[in-house]
Amino acid sequence: MAYDVFLVTVPEDFDMAKLVARRLRSLKFTVRFNQKQTEDDIFDAKDARDAGKSGNMLVLWSENSVKNDWVRAAAAVGNSRDGMLVHAGIDKTIPYEPYRKIKRFALEGFTSRKMPEGFYKLVEELAEDTTLQPPDTTAQVIWAAEELVEWVKFLH
């Protein structure tokens, strides 16, 4: 399956990642977020395939994630594809090189009731980079016409 967003985080930050994933899904992004990931997991071939099928890779940088090998391996894979990697900071931690100077969207203070300005900018960035095409309006018109025909048949 192709995803709009491949979400990269660590188990310690799952609460924040769930909020971000939920918000993105409510905006109709398809999000790949592995909630079964453990601290000892390695970024394997399946993860790389899923990342490769995604339009964007969103890395949630934090004090915990900068120390995690899985996150750094995932970020390296995303960095190898032009325009795929998107960075967000969930605290004031600055990631290591080569990500230190790259633009990060600030998500500090993000809750189920409050969205910081950085989240809105993040969504704009993801929407610009999404490789999926908008729905085909011709197909929608055909579907609506078929539904109308079925409804008329039902009424008679």
C-alpha positions as CSV (number, residue, x, y, z in Angstrom):
1,M,0.0,0.0,0.0
2,A,1.2,3.5,-0.8
3,Y,1.2,6.0,2.1
4,D,1.2,9.8,2.0
5,V,3.2,9.8,5.2
6,F,5.6,7.3,6.8
7,L,5.8,8.4,10.4
8,V,9.2,7.9,12.2
9,T,9.3,8.0,16.0
10,V,10.4,6.0,19.1
11,P,8.2,4.2,21.6
12,E,8.8,6.8,24.3
13,D,7.1,9.4,22.0
14,F,4.1,7.3,20.9
15,D,1.6,9.5,22.7
16,M,2.6,12.5,20.6
17,A,2.9,10.4,17.4
18,K,-0.6,9.0,17.9
19,L,-1.9,12.6,18.1
20,V,0.0,13.6,15.0
21,A,-1.1,10.5,13.1
22,R,-4.8,11.0,14.2
23,R,-4.8,14.6,13.1
24,L,-3.2,13.8,9.7
25,R,-5.6,11.0,9.1
26,S,-8.5,13.3,9.9
27,L,-7.2,15.5,7.1
28,K,-7.3,12.5,4.7
29,F,-3.6,11.7,4.7
30,T,-2.8,8.0,4.7
31,V,-0.3,7.4,7.5
32,R,2.0,4.4,8.2
33,F,2.7,4.4,11.9
34,N,3.9,1.2,13.5
35,Q,2.6,1.2,17.1
36,K,4.1,-2.2,17.7
37,Q,7.6,-1.0,17.3
38,T,9.9,-1.6,20.3
39,E,13.1,0.0,21.5
40,D,15.2,-2.9,20.1
41,D,13.7,-3.0,16.6
42,I,15.9,-2.5,13.6
43,F,15.0,-0.6,10.4
44,D,14.6,-3.6,8.2
45,A,13.8,-4.4,4.5
46,K,10.0,-4.2,5.2
47,D,10.3,-0.8,6.8
48,A,12.5,0.4,3.9
49,R,9.9,-0.9,1.3
50,D,7.0,0.8,3.2
51,A,9.1,4.0,3.3
52,G,9.8,3.8,-0.4
53,K,6.1,3.5,-1.1
54,S,5.4,6.7,0.8
55,G,5.2,10.2,-0.5
56,N,6.8,11.7,2.6
57,M,8.8,10.5,5.6
58,L,8.0,12.5,8.7
59,V,10.6,12.3,11.5
60,L,9.5,13.4,14.9
61,W,12.7,14.5,16.5
62,S,13.0,14.5,20.3
63,E,15.5,13.9,23.1
64,N,14.6,10.2,22.8
65,S,14.6,9.9,19.0
66,V,18.1,11.4,18.4
67,K,19.6,8.5,20.3
68,N,17.6,5.8,18.5
69,D,19.3,3.7,15.8
70,W,15.9,2.9,14.1
71,V,15.0,6.6,13.8
72,R,18.5,7.5,12.4
73,A,18.4,4.6,9.9
74,A,14.9,5.6,8.8
75,A,16.0,9.3,8.4
76,A,19.0,8.2,6.4
77,V,16.7,6.3,4.0
78,G,14.4,9.3,3.7
79,N,17.3,11.6,3.2
80,S,18.5,9.5,0.2
81,R,15.3,10.5,-1.7
82,D,15.1,14.1,-2.7
83,G,12.1,15.9,-1.2
84,M,10.9,12.9,0.9
85,L,12.1,13.8,4.3
86,V,10.1,16.2,6.5
87,H,11.3,17.1,10.0
88,A,9.3,18.0,13.1
89,G,10.5,18.8,16.6
90,I,8.4,17.7,19.5
91,D,10.7,19.3,22.0
92,K,13.7,21.7,21.8
93,T,16.2,18.9,20.9
94,I,18.3,19.6,17.8
95,P,19.1,16.4,15.8
96,Y,22.6,15.4,14.8
97,E,24.2,16.1,11.4
98,P,23.2,16.1,8.6
99,Y,19.8,17.1,10.0
100,R,20.9,19.9,12.3
101,K,20.4,22.8,9.9
102,I,17.3,21.4,8.0
103,K,14.0,23.2,8.6
104,R,12.0,21.5,11.4
105,F,8.4,22.3,12.2
106,A,7.9,23.0,15.9
107,L,5.2,20.8,17.4
108,E,5.9,21.7,21.1
109,G,2.6,22.1,23.0
110,F,0.7,20.0,20.5
111,T,-2.4,18.4,22.2
112,S,-5.7,17.0,21.2
113,R,-7.2,20.4,21.8
114,K,-4.3,22.7,20.7
115,M,-2.4,22.7,17.5
116,P,0.7,24.9,17.3
117,E,1.4,27.0,14.2
118,G,4.1,24.5,13.2
119,F,1.5,21.8,12.7
120,Y,-0.3,23.9,10.1
121,K,2.9,24.6,8.3
122,L,3.8,20.9,8.4
123,V,0.4,20.0,6.8
124,E,1.0,22.5,4.1
125,E,4.5,21.0,3.4
126,L,3.1,17.5,3.4
127,A,0.2,18.5,1.0
128,E,2.7,20.0,-1.4
129,D,4.9,16.9,-1.4
130,T,2.2,14.3,-1.6
131,T,2.6,12.2,-4.7
132,L,-1.0,11.0,-4.8
133,Q,-3.3,12.6,-7.4
134,P,-6.5,14.3,-6.6
135,P,-9.7,12.3,-7.1
136,D,-10.9,12.0,-10.7
137,T,-13.9,14.2,-11.0
138,T,-15.1,12.4,-14.1
139,A,-15.3,9.2,-12.1
140,Q,-17.3,11.0,-9.4
141,V,-19.8,12.3,-12.0
142,I,-20.2,8.9,-13.5
143,W,-20.7,7.4,-10.0
144,A,-23.3,10.1,-9.1
145,A,-25.2,9.5,-12.4
146,E,-25.3,5.7,-11.8
147,E,-26.6,6.3,-8.2
148,L,-29.3,8.7,-9.6
149,V,-30.4,6.0,-12.1
150,E,-30.6,3.4,-9.4
151,W,-32.6,5.8,-7.2
152,V,-35.1,6.5,-10.0
153,K,-35.5,2.8,-10.6
154,F,-36.1,2.3,-6.9
155,L,-38.8,5.0,-6.9
156,H,-40.7,3.4,-9.8
